[in-house]
Amino acid sequence: MKAYTRDQIAIIKLLSVEEMGYRQRLALTQLAHSPAELFDHLAAYRSEIASLGEGLFDKLTDLQESFDEQRFLLYMERIGAVVVFQGEEEYPDSLMILDDSPLALFCIGDVSLLKREDCFAVVGTRAPTRYGRDVTELFSKEIAEAGFPIVSGLARGVDAIAHRAALDAGAPTIAVLGCGVDKVYPSENMDLYHRIAEKGLLVSEFFPGSEPLAFHFPHRNRVISALSKGVLVTEAGVKSGTLITVTDALEQGKDVFIVPGNIFSQASKGANEMLHNPQCLIATDPSDILGFYGKDKTSKEVEPHQLTTEEVIIYSALQDDDKHFEELLALTGLGMGELMATLTKLEVLGVIKSYPGNYYGI
């Protein structure tokens, strides 16, 4: 169990009050000689506390009596979490560029990742098209294989795909949560959450138990970009929260890369509009990003394979669009067993891909 100083426990108490704003917390930590002294002598600072917010003194008095330090510490130990405070060696220097840099971070996993200076963020829509999924998987995999820990927000869609691609490549990934570090949101990411806890890092500035409230997510986006040297947008609509992350990143002086999308697709409209910003860089291949940072593409060489007649027929049938298995049966004239075996072989070779619903594409 990590040991915390009395001042750190005092800060944890302040972070436990959801309704308290950042400026209030910061001002309270600076009222007395130390945060611990503030709680030791609340009455002596009554007028100063009152000036920071109506009812704030009573709230702190109740907090002093109700906060169960031992229960909190035991809970943190049970979930395998630690708190990293400003001023500690583990706290990332990159977050200090923020006007409202978190007073502390609640973490599960490899805390040393916070100090990595080569983290790279991959963000985008929660409802990607097949194009968006493929682009996110390709870029995330190759960026991760090149040695960049992938940072994202563990949301459904692009975030989840980016995290999985990094883990599947055997690389670490950081998930910045818009809720308590002990909350799995969305619930469909339960398995991914545990994989990241084991092989990467889950981090949140929100007190354990905090619900995934709507206003938390724009707030956490600034942390995603601040932790990263660059940000990639793989697919985003016009109202995507990704635009907030891009704005934060540009204000922080980060490199922003955009993958252009179909001009007729609403899912790509936001990303395509970002390309009009001269501060944003276009990326049509992972090598555009890797080359920018002086990294070589590390993709494994694939041995050449001469396609058989049956394989050529299937490949040709998929040239114009994805096809369902039943469509391929009708178009190729192959038997069910032969078609299934050939599709499996082509997928193993990396020539085609299979999709949910028994669809195939190239």
C-alpha positions as CSV (number, residue, x, y, z in Angstrom):
1,M,0.0,0.0,0.0
2,K,1.4,3.4,-1.0
3,A,2.0,5.7,2.0
4,Y,0.6,9.2,1.7
5,T,1.6,12.3,3.6
6,R,-1.0,14.3,5.7
7,D,-0.9,17.0,3.0
8,Q,-1.7,14.5,0.3
9,I,-4.6,13.0,2.3
10,A,-5.9,16.6,2.7
11,I,-5.8,17.0,-1.1
12,I,-7.6,13.7,-1.5
13,K,-10.4,15.0,0.8
14,L,-10.8,18.0,-1.4
15,L,-10.9,15.9,-4.5
16,S,-13.7,13.8,-3.0
17,V,-16.1,16.7,-3.2
18,E,-17.6,16.5,-6.7
19,E,-19.3,19.9,-6.6
20,M,-16.1,21.8,-5.7
21,G,-14.4,23.4,-8.7
22,Y,-10.7,23.3,-9.6
23,R,-10.1,27.0,-8.6
24,Q,-11.7,26.5,-5.3
25,R,-9.6,23.5,-4.5
26,L,-6.4,25.2,-5.6
27,A,-7.2,28.3,-3.5
28,L,-8.0,26.1,-0.4
29,T,-4.6,24.3,-0.7
30,Q,-2.9,27.7,-0.6
31,L,-4.8,29.3,2.3
32,A,-2.8,27.8,5.1
33,H,0.9,26.9,5.2
34,S,-0.1,23.4,4.0
35,P,-3.3,21.6,3.0
36,A,-3.2,19.5,6.2
37,E,-3.0,22.7,8.4
38,L,-6.1,24.0,6.7
39,F,-8.1,21.0,8.0
40,D,-6.4,21.1,11.4
41,H,-7.5,24.8,11.9
42,L,-10.6,25.2,9.8
43,A,-12.2,27.7,12.2
44,A,-9.1,30.0,11.9
45,Y,-9.7,30.3,8.2
46,R,-13.5,30.6,8.3
47,S,-13.7,34.1,6.7
48,E,-11.3,33.2,3.9
49,I,-13.1,30.0,3.1
50,A,-16.4,31.7,3.1
51,S,-15.1,34.2,0.5
52,L,-14.4,31.3,-1.9
53,G,-18.0,30.0,-2.0
54,E,-21.3,30.0,-0.1
55,G,-21.6,27.1,2.2
56,L,-18.0,26.0,1.6
57,F,-17.0,26.3,5.2
58,D,-19.8,24.0,6.4
59,K,-19.0,21.6,3.6
60,L,-15.4,21.3,4.7
61,T,-16.4,20.9,8.3
62,D,-18.6,18.0,7.3
63,L,-15.9,16.6,5.1
64,Q,-13.4,16.6,8.0
65,E,-15.8,14.5,10.1
66,S,-17.1,12.2,7.4
67,F,-14.1,11.3,5.3
68,D,-12.8,7.8,6.3
69,E,-9.1,7.8,5.5
70,Q,-8.6,4.2,6.3
71,R,-11.5,3.0,4.3
72,F,-10.3,5.0,1.3
73,L,-6.8,3.5,1.5
74,L,-8.1,0.0,1.8
75,Y,-10.3,0.5,-1.2
76,M,-7.5,1.8,-3.3
77,E,-5.4,-1.2,-2.3
78,R,-8.2,-3.5,-3.2
79,I,-8.6,-2.1,-6.7
80,G,-4.9,-1.8,-7.2
81,A,-4.9,2.0,-7.6
82,V,-2.5,4.7,-6.5
83,V,-2.7,8.5,-6.4
84,V,0.0,10.5,-8.1
85,F,0.3,14.1,-6.9
86,Q,1.8,17.3,-8.4
87,G,5.3,17.5,-7.1
88,E,5.9,13.8,-7.1
89,E,8.5,12.2,-9.4
90,E,5.8,10.1,-11.1
91,Y,3.6,13.2,-12.0
92,P,4.0,13.9,-15.8
93,D,5.7,17.2,-16.6
94,S,3.6,17.4,-19.7
95,L,0.5,18.2,-17.7
96,M,2.1,21.2,-16.1
97,I,1.5,23.2,-19.3
98,L,-2.2,23.2,-18.4
99,D,-3.7,26.2,-16.6
100,D,-5.8,23.7,-14.6
101,S,-3.3,20.8,-14.3
102,P,-4.9,18.1,-12.1
103,L,-3.8,18.3,-8.5
104,A,-3.6,14.5,-8.5
105,L,-4.2,11.5,-10.8
106,F,-5.8,8.3,-9.8
107,C,-4.0,5.4,-11.6
108,I,-4.3,1.7,-12.1
109,G,-1.5,0.0,-14.0
110,D,2.0,1.0,-15.1
111,V,2.4,4.5,-13.6
112,S,5.9,4.9,-15.3
113,L,4.0,5.4,-18.6
114,L,3.0,8.9,-17.3
115,K,6.7,10.0,-17.8
116,R,7.0,8.7,-21.3
117,E,7.7,11.6,-23.7
118,D,6.8,9.7,-26.8
119,C,3.1,9.0,-26.2
120,F,0.8,9.5,-29.1
121,A,-2.9,10.1,-29.0
122,V,-5.4,8.5,-31.4
123,V,-8.9,9.9,-31.3
124,G,-12.1,10.0,-33.3
125,T,-15.8,9.2,-33.5
126,R,-17.7,6.8,-31.2
127,A,-19.5,5.4,-34.3
128,P,-16.8,4.8,-37.0
129,T,-17.6,3.5,-40.4
130,R,-15.8,0.4,-41.7
131,Y,-13.3,2.8,-43.3
132,G,-12.8,4.5,-39.9
133,R,-12.3,1.2,-38.1
134,D,-9.7,0.0,-40.7
135,V,-7.8,3.3,-40.7
136,T,-7.7,3.4,-36.9
137,E,-6.5,-0.2,-36.6
138,L,-3.8,0.3,-39.2
139,F,-2.4,3.5,-37.9
140,S,-2.6,2.6,-34.3
141,K,-0.9,-0.8,-34.9
142,E,2.0,0.7,-36.8
143,I,2.5,3.7,-34.5
144,A,2.5,1.4,-31.5
145,E,4.9,-1.1,-33.2
146,A,7.2,1.9,-33.8
147,G,7.5,2.4,-30.1
148,F,4.9,5.1,-29.3
149,P,2.5,4.3,-26.4
150,I,-1.0,5.0,-27.6
151,V,-3.2,7.4,-25.6
152,S,-7.0,7.5,-26.0
153,G,-10.1,7.8,-23.9
154,L,-11.5,4.3,-23.7
155,A,-14.8,5.4,-25.3
156,R,-16.5,3.1,-27.8
157,G,-15.5,3.4,-31.4
158,V,-12.1,4.8,-32.4
159,D,-10.8,5.0,-28.8
160,A,-11.4,1.3,-28.1
161,I,-10.0,0.2,-31.5
162,A,-6.8,2.2,-30.9
163,H,-6.3,0.7,-27.4
164,R,-6.9,-2.8,-28.7
165,A,-4.6,-2.4,-31.7
166,A,-1.8,-1.2,-29.4
167,L,-2.3,-4.1,-27.0
168,D,-2.5,-6.7,-29.8
169,A,0.8,-5.3,-31.1
170,G,2.3,-6.0,-27.7
171,A,2.7,-2.3,-26.9
172,P,1.5,-0.2,-23.9
173,T,-1.5,2.1,-24.0
174,I,-2.9,4.8,-21.7
175,A,-6.6,5.2,-21.2
176,V,-7.7,8.6,-19.8
177,L,-11.1,8.2,-18.3
178,G,-14.0,10.6,-17.9
179,C,-15.1,8.9,-14.7
180,G,-13.6,7.3,-11.7
181,V,-10.7,5.0,-12.4
182,D,-12.7,2.2,-10.8
183,K,-15.6,2.7,-13.3
184,V,-15.9,0.7,-16.6
185,Y,-17.5,3.0,-19.1
186,P,-19.0,2.0,-21.5
187,S,-19.6,-1.5,-19.9
188,E,-18.9,-3.2,-23.3
189,N,-15.2,-2.3,-22.7
190,M,-14.9,-4.4,-19.6
191,D,-12.4,-6.8,-21.1
192,L,-10.4,-4.0,-22.7
193,Y,-10.4,-2.1,-19.3
194,H,-8.8,-5.1,-17.6
195,R,-6.3,-5.7,-20.4
196,I,-5.2,-2.1,-20.1
197,A,-4.9,-2.3,-16.3
198,E,-2.6,-5.3,-16.8
199,K,-0.5,-4.1,-19.8
200,G,-0.9,-0.4,-19.7
201,L,-2.3,2.4,-17.6
202,L,-5.8,3.6,-16.6
203,V,-5.8,7.2,-15.3
204,S,-8.4,9.7,-14.1
205,E,-8.4,13.1,-12.4
206,F,-11.9,12.3,-11.0
207,F,-12.3,10.8,-7.6
208,P,-13.0,7.0,-7.5
209,G,-16.7,6.3,-7.9
210,S,-17.3,9.4,-10.0
211,E,-19.9,8.7,-12.7
212,P,-19.3,9.3,-16.4
213,L,-21.0,12.7,-16.5
214,A,-21.3,14.5,-19.8
215,F,-19.1,17.5,-18.8
216,H,-16.3,15.2,-17.7
217,F,-15.4,14.1,-21.2
218,P,-14.5,17.5,-22.7
219,H,-12.5,18.1,-19.6
220,R,-10.5,14.9,-19.8
221,N,-9.7,15.6,-23.5
222,R,-7.1,18.2,-22.5
223,V,-5.3,15.5,-20.5
224,I,-5.2,13.1,-23.5
225,S,-3.6,15.8,-25.7
226,A,-1.3,17.1,-23.0
227,L,0.1,13.6,-22.3
228,S,0.9,13.1,-26.0
229,K,3.5,14.6,-28.4
230,G,1.0,14.3,-31.2
231,V,-2.6,13.6,-31.9
232,L,-4.1,11.7,-34.8
233,V,-7.8,12.0,-35.9
234,T,-8.8,9.0,-37.9
235,E,-12.5,9.8,-38.4
236,A,-14.8,12.4,-37.0
237,G,-18.1,14.1,-37.7
238,V,-18.9,17.8,-37.4
239,K,-20.2,17.5,-33.8
240,S,-17.6,15.0,-32.6
241,G,-15.9,15.7,-29.2
242,T,-12.7,15.0,-31.1
243,L,-12.8,18.7,-32.2
244,I,-12.3,19.7,-28.6
245,T,-9.2,17.4,-28.3
246,V,-7.8,19.0,-31.5
247,T,-8.4,22.5,-30.2
248,D,-6.7,21.6,-26.9
249,A,-3.8,20.0,-28.8
250,L,-3.2,23.0,-31.0
251,E,-3.3,25.4,-28.1
252,Q,-0.8,23.2,-26.3
253,G,1.5,23.3,-29.3
254,K,1.1,19.6,-30.2
255,D,1.4,18.1,-33.6
256,V,-2.1,17.2,-35.1
257,F,-2.5,14.8,-37.9
258,I,-5.7,14.2,-39.8
259,V,-6.7,11.2,-42.0
260,P,-8.9,12.5,-44.9
261,G,-12.1,10.7,-45.4
262,N,-14.9,10.3,-48.0
263,I,-16.2,13.7,-48.8
264,F,-19.7,12.3,-49.1
265,S,-19.6,10.7,-45.6
266,Q,-21.0,12.6,-42.6
267,A,-18.7,10.5,-40.4
268,S,-15.7,12.2,-42.1
269,K,-17.0,15.7,-42.4
270,G,-15.5,17.0,-39.2
271,A,-12.1,15.5,-39.9
272,N,-12.1,16.8,-43.5
273,E,-12.9,20.3,-42.3
274,M,-10.0,20.2,-39.9
275,L,-7.7,19.8,-42.9
276,H,-8.4,23.5,-43.8
277,N,-6.5,24.5,-40.7
278,P,-2.9,25.1,-41.7
279,Q,-1.8,23.9,-38.3
280,C,-3.1,20.4,-39.0
281,L,-1.0,17.9,-41.0
282,I,-2.5,15.4,-43.5
283,A,-1.7,11.7,-43.0
284,T,-2.6,9.1,-45.6
285,D,-0.3,6.4,-44.4
286,P,1.3,5.6,-41.0
287,S,4.7,6.4,-42.6
288,D,3.6,10.1,-42.8
289,I,3.6,10.2,-39.0
290,L,6.5,7.9,-38.4
291,G,8.7,9.8,-40.9
292,F,7.8,13.1,-39.3
293,Y,9.4,11.8,-36.1
294,G,12.3,10.1,-37.8
295,K,11.0,6.6,-37.3
296,D,11.1,3.9,-40.0
297,K,8.0,1.7,-40.7
298,T,8.4,-1.6,-38.9
299,S,5.9,-3.6,-40.7
300,K,6.9,-7.2,-41.2
301,E,7.7,-8.3,-44.7
302,V,5.1,-10.6,-46.3
303,E,6.3,-13.3,-48.5
304,P,4.9,-13.1,-52.0
305,H,2.1,-15.5,-52.8
306,Q,0.9,-16.6,-56.2
307,L,-3.0,-16.6,-56.1
308,T,-4.8,-19.7,-57.4
309,T,-7.6,-19.5,-59.9
310,E,-10.2,-19.7,-57.1
311,E,-8.4,-17.0,-55.1
312,V,-8.3,-14.7,-58.0
313,I,-12.1,-15.2,-58.6
314,I,-12.9,-14.3,-55.0
315,Y,-10.5,-11.3,-55.0
316,S,-12.0,-10.0,-58.2
317,A,-15.5,-10.3,-56.8
318,L,-14.5,-8.1,-53.8
319,Q,-12.9,-5.4,-55.9
320,D,-16.0,-3.1,-56.0
321,D,-17.4,-3.6,-52.5
322,D,-17.7,-5.9,-49.5
323,K,-19.7,-9.0,-50.1
324,H,-21.8,-11.4,-47.9
325,F,-20.8,-15.0,-48.0
326,E,-24.0,-15.9,-49.8
327,E,-23.3,-13.3,-52.5
328,L,-19.8,-14.7,-53.0
329,L,-21.3,-18.2,-53.4
330,A,-23.5,-16.9,-56.3
331,L,-20.8,-14.7,-57.9
332,T,-17.9,-17.2,-57.8
333,G,-19.7,-20.4,-58.5
334,L,-17.6,-22.2,-55.9
335,G,-19.0,-24.8,-53.6
336,M,-19.7,-23.8,-50.0
337,G,-16.8,-25.9,-48.5
338,E,-14.4,-24.7,-51.2
339,L,-15.4,-21.1,-50.8
340,M,-15.1,-21.2,-47.0
341,A,-11.7,-22.8,-47.1
342,T,-10.4,-20.3,-49.7
343,L,-11.7,-17.3,-47.8
344,T,-10.0,-18.6,-44.7
345,K,-6.7,-19.0,-46.6
346,L,-6.9,-15.5,-48.1
347,E,-7.7,-14.0,-44.7
348,V,-4.7,-15.7,-43.1
349,L,-2.5,-14.4,-45.9
350,G,-3.8,-10.9,-45.2
351,V,-5.3,-10.5,-48.7
352,I,-8.9,-10.1,-47.5
353,K,-10.6,-9.3,-44.2
354,S,-13.7,-10.7,-42.6
355,Y,-16.3,-8.5,-41.0
356,P,-19.2,-9.1,-38.6
357,G,-22.3,-10.5,-40.2
358,N,-20.4,-12.9,-42.5
359,Y,-19.1,-10.2,-44.8
360,Y,-15.8,-10.1,-46.5
361,G,-13.7,-7.3,-48.1
362,I,-10.3,-6.2,-49.2
